[in-house]
Amino acid sequence: MAYSDFTLDQVVKLLGVTVQRVDLFPALTPLPVSEWLSETLARGIELAFFSEKARSEFIVSPVLLETRGLSHNSFTIYSGQRLDVAPEKGLVGECDFILGASPTIPMLQSPLVTIVEAKKNDIEAGLGQCVAQMGGARIFNERAGSDVGPIFGCVTTGENWQFLRLDESVVSIDRTRYYIDKLGLLLAVWQAVIAACQPGG
């Protein structure tokens, strides 16, 4: 078993967590969208819907790069890294993106704060995988002695973005789903995620 095999029901039982739906990011103000991001997405979006990999490269990556710039490069983006923490539990496999609050080095370093999983079509089908990866990130941090509070997650088709938070024994799924055509609001959500992952956030 690997991260991609988990349903939401299975991972809830494995991690011993409960699930709730909440408003994770109330009352956000959309941020200005840079010309670079608008042009990059306009060029890439036609190519993005052939595969999950294409969505990652042409939509998700530019949004994450813009977010990193807006946060003054305060986090590292790991792309396609394996997060093998508990093979006996199935907590192994590759993550599309892992965001780490650490200096940029060519290996995973704690604290890991956010998991991003790109799916071709079905957001719901990706929730179990994302929560399993969030649980894996928490174990990774615990083993490294990093106490960073909640772990955030996001499942996206490129067009739709569903955010989650794992905090102790509770998985919170945002009641609101965000869309690429409201790009300024999506960037505001990402800034809220990064701010919450900072010390004292």
N, C-alpha and C positions, 0 to 999 in steps of 0.2 A: 504494500500500500504506500502511496505517496500523497503529497498535498492535493494534487489534482483529482484524487479519487474520493475525497471526502464530500459528503453531503452536509448540509447545515445540522441536521439531526445527529449525525454521527460525531461531528466534531464537538458539539455541545456536550454530548455524553463523555467523550474522551477528556475534554478539558474541565468538566465539572462546572460549567458556567450556565447562567440563565441569559435569555435574550429579551430585550425590550426595544420598543420603537420610541424614539424621543426626537426633539428638535435639537440637534447638535450645534447648530450655528444660527441662532435667532438674530434677526435685525442686522444683517450685514449690508454694507454699502458697496455697490460694485466699484471695482478699481478701473482706472484707465488701462486700455489695451494698447500695447506698443505697436508701432507700424511693422516692426520685424515679425512679431507673433502673428498679426493679421495676415501678412503676406505669406509667411511660411505655411500657415494652415490652409490658406486659399490654394496654394500650389500643391500641397500634399493630400488634401482631403479626397480628391478624386481617386488617388491610388490607395487610400488607406483601408478600403473595405474589402480587399481581396482575402485578407487573412488576419489572424490575431497579431502576428509579427509586424505586418504592415501598419496596423493601428498603433502599435507601440512606437514604431519609428516615426510615423508621419503626423500623428496627433498627440499621443501621450508625451513623448519626449520633448517636443517644443513647449508644451504647457509646463512641464516640470522644470525645464531650463529657465523659462520666464519666471516661474515661482522662485527658483534659486536666486536669480538676479534681484528680484524684488526684496528678498530677505537678506541681501548683502552676502550671498554665498555662504549662508550659515549652516548648510547641510550638504552632505555628499550624496550623490545619486549612484547607486550600484545597479547596473543593468545585466539581467540574465545570470545573476549569481545563485549558486546553490546555497541552501540553508539547511544543512543536514544536522539536526540536533538530537533526534531520538528515533533511530531506525525501527526500534522495537514497537513504537507507537505509530509508525507511518509518517512521522514529522520529518520528511526528507523531500528533496526535490528543488527545482529551479523556480525562482521568483522573477516575474517580469521586471519589477523595480523594487528596490529597498532603499529607503532614505535613512541615512545615519547622521546623527548629530556629533560628528567627529571630523578630524582633518582628512583631507582627500589622500588616501593611500590605496594601492591596488589590491586590497584584501578587506574582507568584512571586519569591521571594528565596532565594538559597542560604544555608545548605545545606539541600537537600531530603533527607529521611532515610527516608521510608516511603511506599509506594504502596499504596492499598487499592482493590480492584476488586470490585464487587458483580455477581454473576451470578445469573440466574434459577434455573438448575438445576444445571449441570454445572461442578463445580470443575475437573476435568481440562482442560476446554476453555478455561478462563480462565488456565491457567498460562503459556502462551506470551505472551499479551497482558500479563500482569503482569510477566514477566521483561523483555519489551521495554521497558515503562515504567520498570522499575528501571534498565535500561541507559540510557534517556533521562535519568533523574534524575542518574545518575553523570556523564554528559557535561555536563549543565547545571552541576553543581557544579564540575567540572574547569575549565570555561570561566570560572567566577567566581572561581577560585583557592581554592575551599573543599575541604579534605581532611578528610572526616568519617568515613573508614573505610567499613564496610559499609553497604549500602542494604538495608532490609528491605521485604518485600512481603507482601500478604495477599490471597487470593482467598476471597470469602465468598458464600454463598447467604443469609446472615442466620442460618440454622440451623447451618451448618457453616463453620468457619474454618480455612483452610490457610495456614500461614506459610512464608515463604521468606527467604533472605538471599543477597545478591550481595556477595561479598568477593573483590576482585581478579578472578581468572579462574575462580572457582568459584561455582556456584549451589547452595546447600544447601536442600533441601526437607525440612521437618520430618516426621519419621516419625509424629508424633502429629497428629491432627486434633482441633480443639476444637469444642465444641457449646454452643449458647446456653442449654441447660438446665443447664449447669455454668458459670453466669455468673461466679461468684467466681474460678474457675480461668482463664477467659478474660481477666478483668481483670488477673490476675497475669501472664499472658503479655504483655499490652499494657504493663504496667509494666516488664517485663524488656526489651521492645523499646525503650522510651523511655530506660531507663537505659543501654542499650548504645549509644545514639546521642548521649549526652551527652559532653562532652569528658572523655577518660580513661575512658570507659565500656567 
